[in-house]
Amino acid sequence: IPGTVDIEVMNKPVIDWFITNATEDDPRHEGEEAILTWQTHGAESVALMSVDSQGGMRQVAEASSKDEFTVVVKTSGKYVLVASNAAGDVKAEVEVFATELPRIESFTIDRENILSGEKTKVRWNVVGADDVSIENVNGNLKSKGKKTISPVDTTVYELKASNAAGEVTAEITVNV
């Protein structure tokens, strides 16, 4: 059969790189910015998606083939770059690492009103702290514990929990 036929072979796009500056070795603190950077070729469209804790994806930006996007870090999380053309989609994933503030799950006193010389217990439970202290309570404190106290005057007890991301505090008062 005489004649010629032109056949165009289309390849899927290619993601050359997709990286972040908020790595496991260099995480960002809560509230700091992380930069996502990428380069693709052969894509008709590029989309940046965030991945939620259930694995669902939500588009956060339409992008160009070579671009960057800044996110304000709240917690560690994953992002997916999707490059598309008529031949199909390709995806790449990157994880943004964050250091999170410690969390005070509880800070209580057994009895908040006592007489001078009486004792009561202060109890606490902290998650994600490297250092835990309570003002007016001596000793090395673990993340979860209790201490017997016997203040002679009304006293405010401040729990401080800290890590590389910062410090959180809570207060309770014992009335004497």
Secondary structure as GFF3:
##gff-version 3
##sequence-region A 1 176
A	DSSP	beta_strand	14	20	.	.	.	ID=ss1
A	DSSP	beta_strand	28	29	.	.	.	ID=ss2
A	DSSP	beta_strand	33	41	.	.	.	ID=ss3
A	DSSP	beta_strand	45	51	.	.	.	ID=ss4
A	DSSP	beta_strand	57	63	.	.	.	ID=ss5
A	DSSP	beta_strand	66	72	.	.	.	ID=ss6
A	DSSP	beta_strand	77	85	.	.	.	ID=ss7
A	DSSP	beta_strand	88	96	.	.	.	ID=ss8
A	DSSP	beta_strand	98	99	.	.	.	ID=ss9
A	DSSP	beta_strand	103	109	.	.	.	ID=ss10
A	DSSP	beta_strand	120	127	.	.	.	ID=ss11
A	DSSP	beta_strand	131	134	.	.	.	ID=ss12
A	DSSP	beta_strand	144	149	.	.	.	ID=ss13
A	DSSP	beta_strand	155	163	.	.	.	ID=ss14
A	DSSP	beta_strand	166	174	.	.	.	ID=ss15
###
